[in-house]
Amino acid sequence: MGHENMRQPVRVFGFLLTAAAIVFFVVFIRREWHGLDPEVWSNLQWPLLGAGLLIYVGHIFLHPVAWRMLLGFTGNAPALRPATALFLESQFAKYVPGNIAQHLSRVFLSRKLGLPTGAVVLTLVVEAAWASAAGAVIALLAAGAAGLDILPPGIRLPILGTGILAAFLVPIALPRLAGVLIARMPQLKGVRLPDFRPTVPKTMACMAIYAASFLVLGVVTWLIAIAIGSESPPVLAVTACAVTSWLAGFLTPGSPAGAGIRDTVLVLGLATIIPAPEAALVAILHRLLTALGDLILFLIGKQMAGGASS
């Protein structure tokens, strides 16, 4: 009962925060839209948007590789093709309100591959923790290199060091963290957790994949800004904004695909680098491009899953 009583206020807070962010984002767009250059649409560089879409879709294929390594730490590594198909197919569920459907989808789809539920849940906890830590490090490094003062100089290095240290201490706390997660999810009641034995080389490889993914996210956002005619915004500053917005959306409970949260944080950050009307357009195109990319990935995953089962 205690866990259930805690979950409800957190869930309500997440939904209210998401709703407020969506309202703010819509108001911001309406206020700044008239400031756009009328010729922005005729001058839109579609090849750059296409390149951004291809890069976004392509880099997601690295994530199943990392997930398979995490499963290997539990002694349950499947073949790469079915693991990739399952990962791509499950990710589109992040657009379902609640911000957890993609994880549940991966758990239940994994049963088709004979993967133990405990092992999958354990890897989801690791994946979320390591990816968040990698994102925080990339955001701080990019912001520092770009000269953005998002944190006072006196605490910047301690926070950066804490983030890096936490990323590698997570395996020690995993059984307890996963146990708490399972206790809060009646769908997973009775699930047993396997041993988790990470190796240093593959741990470093996973962290490198997550870090590279966030750098790619920054490049995709930068390409969108260039495509609408922004005058060469600094790529590291754009990366810091994009990664921070992803983290905010990912960590907000109940926000489907970071809806509202990610867009608001992104537009506010970009508005400090490029004119606010351009920041608004970049945020909209970023949402449309990534949603289209996720749909393409879902369809690819379905096709791969069908080919694997035939």
Secondary structure, 3 states (H helix, E strand, C coil): CHHHHHHHHHHHHHHHHHHHHHHHHHHHHHHHHHHCCHHHCCCCCHHHHHHHHHHHHHHHCHHHHHHHHHHHCCCCCCCHHHHHHHHHHHHHHHHCCECCHHHHHHHHHHHHHCCCHHHHHHHHHHHHHHHHHHHHHHHHHHHHHHCCCCCCHHHHHHHHHHHHHHHHHHHHHHHHHHHHHHHCCHHHCCCCCCCCCCCHHHHHHHHHHHHHHHHHHHHHHHHHHHHCCCCCCCHHHHHHHHHHHHHHHHHCCECHHHCCHHHHHHHHHHCCCCCHHHHHHHHHHHHHHHHHHHHHHHHHHHHHHHHHHC
